[in-house]
Amino acid sequence: MNEFLSFRKMITPVIIQIVFWIGVVGCVIGGFVSLVQGQFEGIFMMLIGPLVVRIYCELIIVAFKLLDTMQKIEQNTAGKATPPAEGQF
């Protein structure tokens, strides 16, 4: 609970997964409605829409994984700073 309250544990990746499934359902329903209305684009919405939503969500998750990795690197290198070699600043 302390990690949650101090923002050390991110809940956004879980929320992004929920947004992904809502987006997929929205694309499929929207594509179906378009097909019923006689629009040919509904097929593309049902096939390409979930792929676009997936790519968008993955890009957001990559940003959070980068943050986690950078935090681990910072923890591993804390206190291990080496002084510059002679002649270097």
PDB file with one MODEL, atoms N, CA, C and O in Angstrom:
MODEL        1
ATOM      1  N   MET A   1       0.827  -1.192   0.000  1.00  0.00           N
ATOM      2  CA  MET A   1       0.000   0.000   0.000  1.00  0.00           C
ATOM      3  C   MET A   1       0.871   1.254   0.000  1.00  0.00           C
ATOM      4  O   MET A   1       0.526   2.260  -0.620  1.00  0.00           O
ATOM      5  N   ASN A   2       2.014   1.182   0.709  1.00  0.00           N
ATOM      6  CA  ASN A   2       2.904   2.328   0.771  1.00  0.00           C
ATOM      7  C   ASN A   2       3.462   2.665  -0.608  1.00  0.00           C
ATOM      8  O   ASN A   2       3.601   3.839  -0.948  1.00  0.00           O
ATOM      9  N   GLU A   3       3.785   1.632  -1.414  1.00  0.00           N
ATOM     10  CA  GLU A   3       4.289   1.871  -2.768  1.00  0.00           C
ATOM     11  C   GLU A   3       3.245   2.562  -3.629  1.00  0.00           C
ATOM     12  O   GLU A   3       3.579   3.402  -4.465  1.00  0.00           O
ATOM     13  N   PHE A   4       1.989   2.212  -3.427  1.00  0.00           N
ATOM     14  CA  PHE A   4       0.906   2.827  -4.189  1.00  0.00           C
ATOM     15  C   PHE A   4       0.749   4.292  -3.806  1.00  0.00           C
ATOM     16  O   PHE A   4       0.617   5.155  -4.674  1.00  0.00           O
ATOM     17  N   LEU A   5       0.764   4.571  -2.512  1.00  0.00           N
ATOM     18  CA  LEU A   5       0.559   5.936  -2.044  1.00  0.00           C
ATOM     19  C   LEU A   5       1.748   6.846  -2.333  1.00  0.00           C
ATOM     20  O   LEU A   5       1.580   8.059  -2.453  1.00  0.00           O
ATOM     21  N   SER A   6       2.938   6.282  -2.445  1.00  0.00           N
ATOM     22  CA  SER A   6       4.114   7.094  -2.727  1.00  0.00           C
ATOM     23  C   SER A   6       4.445   7.115  -4.228  1.00  0.00           C
ATOM     24  O   SER A   6       5.504   7.605  -4.619  1.00  0.00           O
ATOM     25  N   PHE A   7       3.551   6.591  -5.062  1.00  0.00           N
ATOM     26  CA  PHE A   7       3.687   6.573  -6.519  1.00  0.00           C
ATOM     27  C   PHE A   7       4.913   5.800  -6.986  1.00  0.00           C
ATOM     28  O   PHE A   7       5.467   6.117  -8.039  1.00  0.00           O
ATOM     29  N   ARG A   8       5.344   4.810  -6.245  1.00  0.00           N
ATOM     30  CA  ARG A   8       6.427   3.935  -6.696  1.00  0.00           C
ATOM     31  C   ARG A   8       5.889   2.814  -7.576  1.00  0.00           C
ATOM     32  O   ARG A   8       6.599   2.315  -8.449  1.00  0.00           O
ATOM     33  N   LYS A   9       4.649   2.418  -7.354  1.00  0.00           N
ATOM     34  CA  LYS A   9       4.015   1.381  -8.169  1.00  0.00           C
ATOM     35  C   LYS A   9       2.999   2.059  -9.075  1.00  0.00           C
ATOM     36  O   LYS A   9       2.107   2.772  -8.615  1.00  0.00           O
ATOM     37  N   MET A  10       3.151   1.822 -10.356  1.00  0.00           N
ATOM     38  CA  MET A  10       2.272   2.452 -11.340  1.00  0.00           C
ATOM     39  C   MET A  10       1.044   1.572 -11.606  1.00  0.00           C
ATOM     40  O   MET A  10       1.159   0.357 -11.771  1.00  0.00           O
ATOM     41  N   ILE A  11      -0.113   2.201 -11.643  1.00  0.00           N
ATOM     42  CA  ILE A  11      -1.336   1.476 -11.970  1.00  0.00           C
ATOM     43  C   ILE A  11      -1.744   1.711 -13.420  1.00  0.00           C
ATOM     44  O   ILE A  11      -2.649   1.050 -13.929  1.00  0.00           O
ATOM     45  N   THR A  12      -1.085   2.642 -14.074  1.00  0.00           N
ATOM     46  CA  THR A  12      -1.455   2.990 -15.439  1.00  0.00           C
ATOM     47  C   THR A  12      -1.343   1.827 -16.416  1.00  0.00           C
ATOM     48  O   THR A  12      -2.207   1.709 -17.285  1.00  0.00           O
ATOM     49  N   PRO A  13      -0.319   0.945 -16.331  1.00  0.00           N
ATOM     50  CA  PRO A  13      -0.302  -0.184 -17.275  1.00  0.00           C
ATOM     51  C   PRO A  13      -1.554  -1.056 -17.202  1.00  0.00           C
ATOM     52  O   PRO A  13      -2.002  -1.572 -18.227  1.00  0.00           O
ATOM     53  N   VAL A  14      -2.112  -1.225 -16.036  1.00  0.00           N
ATOM     54  CA  VAL A  14      -3.358  -2.000 -15.912  1.00  0.00           C
ATOM     55  C   VAL A  14      -4.501  -1.239 -16.578  1.00  0.00           C
ATOM     56  O   VAL A  14      -5.336  -1.832 -17.262  1.00  0.00           O
ATOM     57  N   ILE A  15      -4.532   0.065 -16.377  1.00  0.00           N
ATOM     58  CA  ILE A  15      -5.576   0.882 -16.983  1.00  0.00           C
ATOM     59  C   ILE A  15      -5.440   0.863 -18.504  1.00  0.00           C
ATOM     60  O   ILE A  15      -6.442   0.855 -19.218  1.00  0.00           O
ATOM     61  N   ILE A  16      -4.205   0.857 -18.998  1.00  0.00           N
ATOM     62  CA  ILE A  16      -3.985   0.818 -20.444  1.00  0.00           C
ATOM     63  C   ILE A  16      -4.531  -0.481 -21.035  1.00  0.00           C
ATOM     64  O   ILE A  16      -5.067  -0.468 -22.144  1.00  0.00           O
ATOM     65  N   GLN A  17      -4.409  -1.590 -20.329  1.00  0.00           N
ATOM     66  CA  GLN A  17      -4.968  -2.853 -20.819  1.00  0.00           C
ATOM     67  C   GLN A  17      -6.488  -2.773 -20.901  1.00  0.00           C
ATOM     68  O   GLN A  17      -7.089  -3.294 -21.841  1.00  0.00           O
ATOM     69  N   ILE A  18      -7.102  -2.129 -19.933  1.00  0.00           N
ATOM     70  CA  ILE A  18      -8.562  -1.945 -19.959  1.00  0.00           C
ATOM     71  C   ILE A  18      -8.953  -1.056 -21.139  1.00  0.00           C
ATOM     72  O   ILE A  18      -9.926  -1.337 -21.839  1.00  0.00           O
ATOM     73  N   VAL A  19      -8.189   0.019 -21.353  1.00  0.00           N
ATOM     74  CA  VAL A  19      -8.457   0.916 -22.485  1.00  0.00           C
ATOM     75  C   VAL A  19      -8.312   0.164 -23.805  1.00  0.00           C
ATOM     76  O   VAL A  19      -9.081   0.394 -24.738  1.00  0.00           O
ATOM     77  N   PHE A  20      -7.327  -0.734 -23.886  1.00  0.00           N
ATOM     78  CA  PHE A  20      -7.146  -1.534 -25.097  1.00  0.00           C
ATOM     79  C   PHE A  20      -8.394  -2.342 -25.404  1.00  0.00           C
ATOM     80  O   PHE A  20      -8.886  -2.323 -26.532  1.00  0.00           O
ATOM     81  N   TRP A  21      -8.909  -3.052 -24.411  1.00  0.00           N
ATOM     82  CA  TRP A  21     -10.079  -3.898 -24.668  1.00  0.00           C
ATOM     83  C   TRP A  21     -11.311  -3.064 -24.979  1.00  0.00           C
ATOM     84  O   TRP A  21     -12.138  -3.468 -25.796  1.00  0.00           O
ATOM     85  N   ILE A  22     -11.446  -1.916 -24.344  1.00  0.00           N
ATOM     86  CA  ILE A  22     -12.565  -1.024 -24.681  1.00  0.00           C
ATOM     87  C   ILE A  22     -12.421  -0.543 -26.123  1.00  0.00           C
ATOM     88  O   ILE A  22     -13.406  -0.465 -26.857  1.00  0.00           O
ATOM     89  N   GLY A  23     -11.190  -0.221 -26.524  1.00  0.00           N
ATOM     90  CA  GLY A  23     -10.947   0.208 -27.904  1.00  0.00           C
ATOM     91  C   GLY A  23     -11.249  -0.876 -28.910  1.00  0.00           C
ATOM     92  O   GLY A  23     -11.830  -0.600 -29.960  1.00  0.00           O
ATOM     93  N   VAL A  24     -10.866  -2.109 -28.611  1.00  0.00           N
ATOM     94  CA  VAL A  24     -11.140  -3.234 -29.522  1.00  0.00           C
ATOM     95  C   VAL A  24     -12.642  -3.434 -29.666  1.00  0.00           C
ATOM     96  O   VAL A  24     -13.155  -3.578 -30.776  1.00  0.00           O
ATOM     97  N   VAL A  25     -13.340  -3.443 -28.541  1.00  0.00           N
ATOM     98  CA  VAL A  25     -14.795  -3.618 -28.593  1.00  0.00           C
ATOM     99  C   VAL A  25     -15.436  -2.463 -29.367  1.00  0.00           C
ATOM    100  O   VAL A  25     -16.349  -2.677 -30.165  1.00  0.00           O
ATOM    101  N   GLY A  26     -14.958  -1.247 -29.131  1.00  0.00           N
ATOM    102  CA  GLY A  26     -15.486  -0.088 -29.850  1.00  0.00           C
ATOM    103  C   GLY A  26     -15.256  -0.191 -31.352  1.00  0.00           C
ATOM    104  O   GLY A  26     -16.141   0.154 -32.134  1.00  0.00           O
ATOM    105  N   CYS A  27     -14.082  -0.662 -31.766  1.00  0.00           N
ATOM    106  CA  CYS A  27     -13.787  -0.821 -33.198  1.00  0.00           C
ATOM    107  C   CYS A  27     -14.691  -1.872 -33.836  1.00  0.00           C
ATOM    108  O   CYS A  27     -15.210  -1.673 -34.934  1.00  0.00           O
ATOM    109  N   VAL A  28     -14.870  -2.973 -33.146  1.00  0.00           N
ATOM    110  CA  VAL A  28     -15.708  -4.045 -33.698  1.00  0.00           C
ATOM    111  C   VAL A  28     -17.162  -3.599 -33.787  1.00  0.00           C
ATOM    112  O   VAL A  28     -17.817  -3.818 -34.806  1.00  0.00           O
ATOM    113  N   ILE A  29     -17.669  -2.978 -32.734  1.00  0.00           N
ATOM    114  CA  ILE A  29     -19.065  -2.507 -32.761  1.00  0.00           C
ATOM    115  C   ILE A  29     -19.238  -1.406 -33.807  1.00  0.00           C
ATOM    116  O   ILE A  29     -20.208  -1.407 -34.566  1.00  0.00           O
ATOM    117  N   GLY A  30     -18.288  -0.466 -33.841  1.00  0.00           N
ATOM    118  CA  GLY A  30     -18.362   0.603 -34.842  1.00  0.00           C
ATOM    119  C   GLY A  30     -18.289   0.063 -36.256  1.00  0.00           C
ATOM    120  O   GLY A  30     -19.008   0.535 -37.137  1.00  0.00           O
ATOM    121  N   GLY A  31     -17.431  -0.919 -36.485  1.00  0.00           N
ATOM    122  CA  GLY A  31     -17.338  -1.531 -37.808  1.00  0.00           C
ATOM    123  C   GLY A  31     -18.611  -2.263 -38.191  1.00  0.00           C
ATOM    124  O   GLY A  31     -19.053  -2.204 -39.338  1.00  0.00           O
ATOM    125  N   PHE A  32     -19.195  -2.951 -37.224  1.00  0.00           N
ATOM    126  CA  PHE A  32     -20.442  -3.666 -37.493  1.00  0.00           C
ATOM    127  C   PHE A  32     -21.563  -2.690 -37.829  1.00  0.00           C
ATOM    128  O   PHE A  32     -22.335  -2.921 -38.759  1.00  0.00           O
ATOM    129  N   VAL A  33     -21.651  -1.603 -37.072  1.00  0.00           N
ATOM    130  CA  VAL A  33     -22.685  -0.585 -37.336  1.00  0.00           C
ATOM    131  C   VAL A  33     -22.477   0.016 -38.724  1.00  0.00           C
ATOM    132  O   VAL A  33     -23.442   0.246 -39.453  1.00  0.00           O
ATOM    133  N   SER A  34     -21.228   0.268 -39.087  1.00  0.00           N
ATOM    134  CA  SER A  34     -20.942   0.815 -40.418  1.00  0.00           C
ATOM    135  C   SER A  34     -21.363  -0.161 -41.513  1.00  0.00           C
ATOM    136  O   SER A  34     -21.913   0.247 -42.536  1.00  0.00           O
ATOM    137  N   LEU A  35     -21.107  -1.442 -41.299  1.00  0.00           N
ATOM    138  CA  LEU A  35     -21.521  -2.443 -42.289  1.00  0.00           C
ATOM    139  C   LEU A  35     -23.034  -2.498 -42.420  1.00  0.00           C
ATOM    140  O   LEU A  35     -23.558  -2.607 -43.529  1.00  0.00           O
ATOM    141  N   VAL A  36     -23.739  -2.425 -41.297  1.00  0.00           N
ATOM    142  CA  VAL A  36     -25.199  -2.476 -41.333  1.00  0.00           C
ATOM    143  C   VAL A  36     -25.751  -1.262 -42.085  1.00  0.00           C
ATOM    144  O   VAL A  36     -26.778  -1.350 -42.757  1.00  0.00           O
ATOM    145  N   GLN A  37     -25.057  -0.131 -41.962  1.00  0.00           N
ATOM    146  CA  GLN A  37     -25.500   1.080 -42.658  1.00  0.00           C
ATOM    147  C   GLN A  37     -25.075   1.086 -44.128  1.00  0.00           C
ATOM    148  O   GLN A  37     -25.371   2.034 -44.856  1.00  0.00           O
ATOM    149  N   GLY A  38     -24.393   0.050 -44.559  1.00  0.00           N
ATOM    150  CA  GLY A  38     -24.013  -0.076 -45.960  1.00  0.00           C
ATOM    151  C   GLY A  38     -22.681   0.556 -46.308  1.00  0.00           C
ATOM    152  O   GLY A  38     -22.388   0.759 -47.486  1.00  0.00           O
ATOM    153  N   GLN A  39     -21.878   0.867 -45.322  1.00  0.00           N
ATOM    154  CA  GLN A  39     -20.568   1.462 -45.588  1.00  0.00           C
ATOM    155  C   GLN A  39     -19.505   0.367 -45.598  1.00  0.00           C
ATOM    156  O   GLN A  39     -19.390  -0.422 -44.660  1.00  0.00           O
ATOM    157  N   PHE A  40     -18.740   0.341 -46.671  1.00  0.00           N
ATOM    158  CA  PHE A  40     -17.721  -0.699 -46.842  1.00  0.00           C
ATOM    159  C   PHE A  40     -16.557  -0.511 -45.872  1.00  0.00           C
ATOM    160  O   PHE A  40     -15.834  -1.467 -45.593  1.00  0.00           O
ATOM    161  N   GLU A  41     -16.362   0.706 -45.350  1.00  0.00           N
ATOM    162  CA  GLU A  41     -15.248   0.994 -44.448  1.00  0.00           C
ATOM    163  C   GLU A  41     -15.356   0.241 -43.123  1.00  0.00           C
ATOM    164  O   GLU A  41     -14.376   0.145 -42.384  1.00  0.00           O
ATOM    165  N   GLY A  42     -16.509  -0.280 -42.828  1.00  0.00           N
ATOM    166  CA  GLY A  42     -16.706  -1.024 -41.586  1.00  0.00           C
ATOM    167  C   GLY A  42     -15.799  -2.237 -41.480  1.00  0.00           C
ATOM    168  O   GLY A  42     -15.353  -2.592 -40.389  1.00  0.00           O
ATOM    169  N   ILE A  43     -15.528  -2.873 -42.613  1.00  0.00           N
ATOM    170  CA  ILE A  43     -14.630  -4.034 -42.616  1.00  0.00           C
ATOM    171  C   ILE A  43     -13.240  -3.614 -42.181  1.00  0.00           C
ATOM    172  O   ILE A  43     -12.602  -4.283 -41.368  1.00  0.00           O
ATOM    173  N   PHE A  44     -12.771  -2.487 -42.737  1.00  0.00           N
ATOM    174  CA  PHE A  44     -11.444  -1.998 -42.366  1.00  0.00           C
ATOM    175  C   PHE A  44     -11.390  -1.591 -40.898  1.00  0.00           C
ATOM    176  O   PHE A  44     -10.385  -1.808 -40.220  1.00  0.00           O
ATOM    177  N   MET A  45     -12.474  -1.001 -40.416  1.00  0.00           N
ATOM    178  CA  MET A  45     -12.520  -0.593 -39.009  1.00  0.00           C
ATOM    179  C   MET A  45     -12.435  -1.812 -38.099  1.00  0.00           C
ATOM    180  O   MET A  45     -11.774  -1.766 -37.061  1.00  0.00           O
ATOM    181  N   MET A  46     -13.096  -2.895 -38.479  1.00  0.00           N
ATOM    182  CA  MET A  46     -13.064  -4.091 -37.640  1.00  0.00           C
ATOM    183  C   MET A  46     -11.725  -4.814 -37.715  1.00  0.00           C
ATOM    184  O   MET A  46     -11.325  -5.456 -36.744  1.00  0.00           O
ATOM    185  N   LEU A  47     -11.019  -4.726 -38.846  1.00  0.00           N
ATOM    186  CA  LEU A  47      -9.750  -5.424 -38.998  1.00  0.00           C
ATOM    187  C   LEU A  47      -8.549  -4.573 -38.593  1.00  0.00           C
ATOM    188  O   LEU A  47      -7.656  -5.057 -37.897  1.00  0.00           O
ATOM    189  N   ILE A  48      -8.520  -3.328 -39.016  1.00  0.00           N
ATOM    190  CA  ILE A  48      -7.369  -2.463 -38.782  1.00  0.00           C
ATOM    191  C   ILE A  48      -7.485  -1.729 -37.441  1.00  0.00           C
ATOM    192  O   ILE A  48      -6.468  -1.444 -36.809  1.00  0.00           O
ATOM    193  N   GLY A  49      -8.679  -1.427 -37.009  1.00  0.00           N
ATOM    194  CA  GLY A  49      -8.896  -0.674 -35.769  1.00  0.00           C
ATOM    195  C   GLY A  49      -8.237  -1.302 -34.546  1.00  0.00           C
ATOM    196  O   GLY A  49      -7.494  -0.617 -33.842  1.00  0.00           O
ATOM    197  N   PRO A  50      -8.486  -2.587 -34.268  1.00  0.00           N
ATOM    198  CA  PRO A  50      -7.830  -3.205 -33.106  1.00  0.00           C
ATOM    199  C   PRO A  50      -6.306  -3.201 -33.204  1.00  0.00           C
ATOM    200  O   PRO A  50      -5.618  -3.096 -32.188  1.00  0.00           O
ATOM    201  N   LEU A  51      -5.783  -3.315 -34.412  1.00  0.00           N
ATOM    202  CA  LEU A  51      -4.325  -3.265 -34.589  1.00  0.00           C
ATOM    203  C   LEU A  51      -3.777  -1.884 -34.232  1.00  0.00           C
ATOM    204  O   LEU A  51      -2.746  -1.775 -33.568  1.00  0.00           O
ATOM    205  N   VAL A  52      -4.456  -0.845 -34.667  1.00  0.00           N
ATOM    206  CA  VAL A  52      -4.034   0.525 -34.353  1.00  0.00           C
ATOM    207  C   VAL A  52      -4.132   0.783 -32.853  1.00  0.00           C
ATOM    208  O   VAL A  52      -3.235   1.386 -32.264  1.00  0.00           O
ATOM    209  N   VAL A  53      -5.206   0.332 -32.244  1.00  0.00           N
ATOM    210  CA  VAL A  53      -5.364   0.503 -30.792  1.00  0.00           C
ATOM    211  C   VAL A  53      -4.256  -0.242 -30.063  1.00  0.00           C
ATOM    212  O   VAL A  53      -3.707   0.272 -29.089  1.00  0.00           O
ATOM    213  N   ARG A  54      -3.921  -1.440 -30.516  1.00  0.00           N
ATOM    214  CA  ARG A  54      -2.855  -2.235 -29.885  1.00  0.00           C
ATOM    215  C   ARG A  54      -1.504  -1.520 -29.979  1.00  0.00           C
ATOM    216  O   ARG A  54      -0.767  -1.449 -28.995  1.00  0.00           O
ATOM    217  N   ILE A  55      -1.186  -0.999 -31.146  1.00  0.00           N
ATOM    218  CA  ILE A  55       0.090  -0.298 -31.323  1.00  0.00           C
ATOM    219  C   ILE A  55       0.154   0.933 -30.429  1.00  0.00           C
ATOM    220  O   ILE A  55       1.181   1.189 -29.801  1.00  0.00           O
ATOM    221  N   TYR A  56      -0.916   1.684 -30.368  1.00  0.00           N
ATOM    222  CA  TYR A  56      -0.962   2.872 -29.516  1.00  0.00           C
ATOM    223  C   TYR A  56      -0.746   2.503 -28.053  1.00  0.00           C
ATOM    224  O   TYR A  56       0.046   3.145 -27.363  1.00  0.00           O
ATOM    225  N   CYS A  57      -1.438   1.483 -27.580  1.00  0.00           N
ATOM    226  CA  CYS A  57      -1.299   1.064 -26.180  1.00  0.00           C
ATOM    227  C   CYS A  57       0.099   0.520 -25.894  1.00  0.00           C
ATOM    228  O   CYS A  57       0.646   0.760 -24.818  1.00  0.00           O
ATOM    229  N   GLU A  58       0.679  -0.205 -26.841  1.00  0.00           N
ATOM    230  CA  GLU A  58       2.023  -0.734 -26.644  1.00  0.00           C
ATOM    231  C   GLU A  58       3.048   0.392 -26.531  1.00  0.00           C
ATOM    232  O   GLU A  58       3.985   0.300 -25.738  1.00  0.00           O
ATOM    233  N   LEU A  59       2.877   1.448 -27.317  1.00  0.00           N
ATOM    234  CA  LEU A  59       3.796   2.582 -27.232  1.00  0.00           C
ATOM    235  C   LEU A  59       3.734   3.243 -25.855  1.00  0.00           C
ATOM    236  O   LEU A  59       4.758   3.654 -25.310  1.00  0.00           O
ATOM    237  N   ILE A  60       2.558   3.339 -25.313  1.00  0.00           N
ATOM    238  CA  ILE A  60       2.419   3.922 -23.972  1.00  0.00           C
ATOM    239  C   ILE A  60       3.064   3.006 -22.935  1.00  0.00           C
ATOM    240  O   ILE A  60       3.751   3.487 -22.033  1.00  0.00           O
ATOM    241  N   ILE A  61       2.853   1.692 -23.049  1.00  0.00           N
ATOM    242  CA  ILE A  61       3.438   0.745 -22.100  1.00  0.00           C
ATOM    243  C   ILE A  61       4.961   0.755 -22.196  1.00  0.00           C
ATOM    244  O   ILE A  61       5.646   0.622 -21.182  1.00  0.00           O
ATOM    245  N   VAL A  62       5.500   0.914 -23.415  1.00  0.00           N
ATOM    246  CA  VAL A  62       6.953   0.991 -23.572  1.00  0.00           C
ATOM    247  C   VAL A  62       7.513   2.163 -22.782  1.00  0.00           C
ATOM    248  O   VAL A  62       8.577   2.049 -22.173  1.00  0.00           O
ATOM    249  N   ALA A  63       6.811   3.284 -22.785  1.00  0.00           N
ATOM    250  CA  ALA A  63       7.269   4.442 -22.009  1.00  0.00           C
ATOM    251  C   ALA A  63       7.342   4.099 -20.524  1.00  0.00           C
ATOM    252  O   ALA A  63       8.291   4.498 -19.849  1.00  0.00           O
ATOM    253  N   PHE A  64       6.375   3.377 -20.012  1.00  0.00           N
ATOM    254  CA  PHE A  64       6.398   3.002 -18.599  1.00  0.00           C
ATOM    255  C   PHE A  64       7.494   1.975 -18.311  1.00  0.00           C
ATOM    256  O   PHE A  64       8.113   2.017 -17.248  1.00  0.00           O
ATOM    257  N   LYS A  65       7.735   1.067 -19.234  1.00  0.00           N
ATOM    258  CA  LYS A  65       8.819   0.094 -19.028  1.00  0.00           C
ATOM    259  C   LYS A  65      10.176   0.784 -19.054  1.00  0.00           C
ATOM    260  O   LYS A  65      11.083   0.410 -18.310  1.00  0.00           O
ATOM    261  N   LEU A  66      10.316   1.794 -19.913  1.00  0.00           N
ATOM    262  CA  LEU A  66      11.554   2.576 -19.918  1.00  0.00           C
ATOM    263  C   LEU A  66      11.765   3.263 -18.577  1.00  0.00           C
ATOM    264  O   LEU A  66      12.879   3.299 -18.055  1.00  0.00           O
ATOM    265  N   LEU A  67      10.692   3.806 -18.029  1.00  0.00           N
ATOM    266  CA  LEU A  67      10.781   4.445 -16.719  1.00  0.00           C
ATOM    267  C   LEU A  67      11.218   3.442 -15.654  1.00  0.00           C
ATOM    268  O   LEU A  67      12.089   3.747 -14.839  1.00  0.00           O
ATOM    269  N   ASP A  68      10.628   2.259 -15.654  1.00  0.00           N
ATOM    270  CA  ASP A  68      11.012   1.231 -14.683  1.00  0.00           C
ATOM    271  C   ASP A  68      12.479   0.848 -14.833  1.00  0.00           C
ATOM    272  O   ASP A  68      13.198   0.711 -13.843  1.00  0.00           O
ATOM    273  N   THR A  69      12.914   0.678 -16.074  1.00  0.00           N
ATOM    274  CA  THR A  69      14.309   0.299 -16.313  1.00  0.00           C
ATOM    275  C   THR A  69      15.255   1.400 -15.868  1.00  0.00           C
ATOM    276  O   THR A  69      16.297   1.116 -15.276  1.00  0.00           O
ATOM    277  N   MET A  70      14.917   2.636 -16.137  1.00  0.00           N
ATOM    278  CA  MET A  70      15.768   3.746 -15.716  1.00  0.00           C
ATOM    279  C   MET A  70      15.835   3.843 -14.199  1.00  0.00           C
ATOM    280  O   MET A  70      16.884   4.164 -13.641  1.00  0.00           O
ATOM    281  N   GLN A  71      14.715   3.564 -13.527  1.00  0.00           N
ATOM    282  CA  GLN A  71      14.729   3.569 -12.065  1.00  0.00           C
ATOM    283  C   GLN A  71      15.616   2.452 -11.520  1.00  0.00           C
ATOM    284  O   GLN A  71      16.322   2.658 -10.533  1.00  0.00           O
ATOM    285  N   LYS A  72      15.591   1.278 -12.142  1.00  0.00           N
ATOM    286  CA  LYS A  72      16.456   0.178 -11.707  1.00  0.00           C
ATOM    287  C   LYS A  72      17.923   0.522 -11.935  1.00  0.00           C
ATOM    288  O   LYS A  72      18.771   0.219 -11.096  1.00  0.00           O
ATOM    289  N   ILE A  73      18.224   1.154 -13.070  1.00  0.00           N
ATOM    290  CA  ILE A  73      19.602   1.566 -13.333  1.00  0.00           C
ATOM    291  C   ILE A  73      20.057   2.576 -12.292  1.00  0.00           C
ATOM    292  O   ILE A  73      21.187   2.512 -11.807  1.00  0.00           O
ATOM    293  N   GLU A  74      19.182   3.499 -11.953  1.00  0.00           N
ATOM    294  CA  GLU A  74      19.520   4.505 -10.939  1.00  0.00           C
ATOM    295  C   GLU A  74      19.775   3.850  -9.582  1.00  0.00           C
ATOM    296  O   GLU A  74      20.710   4.233  -8.878  1.00  0.00           O
ATOM    297  N   GLN A  75      18.964   2.879  -9.213  1.00  0.00           N
ATOM    298  CA  GLN A  75      19.155   2.179  -7.940  1.00  0.00           C
ATOM    299  C   GLN A  75      20.459   1.393  -7.942  1.00  0.00           C
ATOM    300  O   GLN A  75      21.156   1.351  -6.928  1.00  0.00           O
ATOM    301  N   ASN A  76      20.797   0.773  -9.065  1.00  0.00           N
ATOM    302  CA  ASN A  76      22.018  -0.024  -9.146  1.00  0.00           C
ATOM    303  C   ASN A  76      23.275   0.827  -9.152  1.00  0.00           C
ATOM    304  O   ASN A  76      24.330   0.375  -8.707  1.00  0.00           O
ATOM    305  N   THR A  77      23.178   2.037  -9.645  1.00  0.00           N
ATOM    306  CA  THR A  77      24.362   2.886  -9.728  1.00  0.00           C
ATOM    307  C   THR A  77      24.444   3.911  -8.612  1.00  0.00           C
ATOM    308  O   THR A  77      25.399   4.686  -8.568  1.00  0.00           O
ATOM    309  N   ALA A  78      23.489   3.940  -7.721  1.00  0.00           N
ATOM    310  CA  ALA A  78      23.498   4.914  -6.626  1.00  0.00           C
ATOM    311  C   ALA A  78      24.712   4.670  -5.738  1.00  0.00           C
ATOM    312  O   ALA A  78      24.922   3.556  -5.257  1.00  0.00           O
ATOM    313  N   GLY A  79      25.494   5.694  -5.527  1.00  0.00           N
ATOM    314  CA  GLY A  79      26.656   5.591  -4.655  1.00  0.00           C
ATOM    315  C   GLY A  79      27.854   4.954  -5.309  1.00  0.00           C
ATOM    316  O   GLY A  79      28.879   4.764  -4.655  1.00  0.00           O
ATOM    317  N   LYS A  80      27.760   4.622  -6.567  1.00  0.00           N
ATOM    318  CA  LYS A  80      28.868   3.966  -7.258  1.00  0.00           C
ATOM    319  C   LYS A  80      29.550   4.909  -8.237  1.00  0.00           C
ATOM    320  O   LYS A  80      30.254   4.461  -9.142  1.00  0.00           O
ATOM    321  N   ALA A  81      29.352   6.188  -8.067  1.00  0.00           N
ATOM    322  CA  ALA A  81      29.954   7.154  -8.980  1.00  0.00           C
ATOM    323  C   ALA A  81      31.463   7.125  -8.820  1.00  0.00           C
ATOM    324  O   ALA A  81      31.984   7.165  -7.705  1.00  0.00           O
ATOM    325  N   THR A  82      32.146   7.056  -9.928  1.00  0.00           N
ATOM    326  CA  THR A  82      33.609   7.032  -9.890  1.00  0.00           C
ATOM    327  C   THR A  82      34.127   8.424 -10.202  1.00  0.00           C
ATOM    328  O   THR A  82      33.571   9.113 -11.057  1.00  0.00           O
ATOM    329  N   PRO A  83      35.165   8.840  -9.533  1.00  0.00           N
ATOM    330  CA  PRO A  83      35.735  10.155  -9.834  1.00  0.00           C
ATOM    331  C   PRO A  83      36.351  10.148 -11.229  1.00  0.00           C
ATOM    332  O   PRO A  83      36.804   9.104 -11.700  1.00  0.00           O
ATOM    333  N   PRO A  84      36.372  11.285 -11.883  1.00  0.00           N
ATOM    334  CA  PRO A  84      36.954  11.330 -13.226  1.00  0.00           C
ATOM    335  C   PRO A  84      38.442  11.022 -13.168  1.00  0.00           C
ATOM    336  O   PRO A  84      39.109  11.300 -12.172  1.00  0.00           O
ATOM    337  N   ALA A  85      38.949  10.447 -14.241  1.00  0.00           N
ATOM    338  CA  ALA A  85      40.370  10.132 -14.331  1.00  0.00           C
ATOM    339  C   ALA A  85      41.179  11.423 -14.395  1.00  0.00           C
ATOM    340  O   ALA A  85      40.640  12.485 -14.707  1.00  0.00           O
ATOM    341  N   GLU A  86      42.453  11.329 -14.104  1.00  0.00           N
ATOM    342  CA  GLU A  86      43.304  12.510 -14.122  1.00  0.00           C
ATOM    343  C   GLU A  86      43.297  13.129 -15.509  1.00  0.00           C
ATOM    344  O   GLU A  86      43.390  12.437 -16.523  1.00  0.00           O
ATOM    345  N   GLY A  87      43.186  14.432 -15.525  1.00  0.00           N
ATOM    346  CA  GLY A  87      43.179  15.140 -16.793  1.00  0.00           C
ATOM    347  C   GLY A  87      41.801  15.266 -17.415  1.00  0.00           C
ATOM    348  O   GLY A  87      41.646  15.957 -18.422  1.00  0.00           O
ATOM    349  N   GLN A  88      40.786  14.611 -16.837  1.00  0.00           N
ATOM    350  CA  GLN A  88      39.434  14.698 -17.352  1.00  0.00           C
ATOM    351  C   GLN A  88      38.588  15.474 -16.347  1.00  0.00           C
ATOM    352  O   GLN A  88      38.840  15.440 -15.143  1.00  0.00           O
ATOM    353  N   PHE A  89      37.611  16.152 -16.852  1.00  0.00           N
ATOM    354  CA  PHE A  89      36.744  16.955 -15.980  1.00  0.00           C
ATOM    355  C   PHE A  89      35.386  16.359 -15.913  1.00  0.00           C
ATOM    356  O   PHE A  89      34.512  16.890 -15.228  1.00  0.00           O
TER     357      PHE A  89
ENDMDL
END
